[in-house]
Amino acid sequence: KQKTAYEISLGLVGSEMCKETGLIVLVDETGSFGLKQHNGEIVHFWPEIIPWVNRIISILNPGDCFTLIGIDGHGFDTDDVRISQSFISWGAIKAQIDKRKLNQKIKKLKRRQGAKKTDILGALYHAAHLLNILHQSYPNYRGIIVVFSDMQQTAPMDLHNPVRFPQDTRAIFFYVNATGHSQWEQLINKWTSILHSLNLDIQGFYQRGNMEVGFNKLKEILRH
C-alpha cells in the first residue's frame, strides 16, 4: 500500500509546486462521526464541515498547496486522497481563481460510506508521507495539518510505522470530542503523546462548539 501511495503522490508533484505552506486537511468520513438521533440513526458532520474546509481554502496564500485526505477504516490507501495536491498561483487574481476552483471541487465531494472502523493514525501517516515528498524538493516550506475528527481511533494502531512528519510541522484539531466522548482529558493526553512522537507541533484541540476560535488560530498560523 505504501509503495502505491508513494508512486501516486510522486505524480502529484508538478513543476509549479508550493514554496510557502503545504496544508493538508484530514476529514473523518466514517459512519460513527456524527450526532446520534433518538431513533439510533447518526447524522454525519460532513455537511457542516465542508463549509469550514472552504473557509480554510479562502485564507490560503499565493504559493501555498492544498490537499484533502479522507479518514476511513484503513489509512494510507490511494483513494483516501479526495483532493490531490493543488497549487495556489502566485498572482493575486490567479490565486483567487484557483481558490474558487478548489471551492467548487470541495462542494461536489460526496462522503464515502461503508467504513466500519476509524483509522486516524493511518491517515496521519499518509499526510506525513506526502509532506516528506514535498520537503525533499522544497526544504524551506512549512507543513500544516488540519484534522476534522472526534479522534476516536477504532482500527488497530500501527505505532511501529517509521514515517514521521518533517520537523516543525504544525497541527490543529477540530471537532474533537464531537460525538460525546466523556473522557476528554484522557483522550487528549493519549493523542498528545502519539502526535509528538510523529514530530507534530500541536496548535490546539478544538471542540465542535469552539470552531471559530480554532479557525482564528489557523488564520494566525497562516499569516506568519
Stockholm file with secondary structure:
# STOCKHOLM 1.0

chainA/1-224         KQKTAYEISLGLVGSEMCKETGLIVLVDETGSFGLKQHNGEIVHFWPEIIPWVNRIISILNPGDCFTLIGIDGHGFDTDDVRISQSFISWGAIKAQIDKRKLNQKIKKLKRRQGAKKTDILGALYHAAHLLNILHQSYPNYRGIIVVFSDMQQTAPMDLHNPVRFPQDTRAIFFYVNATGHSQWEQLINKWTSILHSLNLDIQGFYQRGNMEVGFNKLKEILRH
#=GR chainA/1-224 SS CHHHHHHHHHHTCCSSCCSSEEEEEEEECSTTSEEECTTSCEEESHHHHHHHHHHHHHTCCTTCEEEEEEECSSSSCGGGEEEEEEECCSSHHHHHHHHHHHHHHHHHCCCCCCCCSCCHHHHHHHHHHHHHHHHHHCTTCEEEEEEESCCCCCSCCCTTCCCCCCTTEEEEEESTTTTCCSCHHHHHHHHHHHHHHTTEEEEEEECGGGHHHHHHHHHHHHHC
#=GC SS_cons         CHHHHHHHHHHTCCSSCCSSEEEEEEEECSTTSEEECTTSCEEESHHHHHHHHHHHHHTCCTTCEEEEEEECSSSSCGGGEEEEEEECCSSHHHHHHHHHHHHHHHHHCCCCCCCCSCCHHHHHHHHHHHHHHHHHHCTTCEEEEEEESCCCCCSCCCTTCCCCCCTTEEEEEESTTTTCCSCHHHHHHHHHHHHHHTTEEEEEEECGGGHHHHHHHHHHHHHC
//
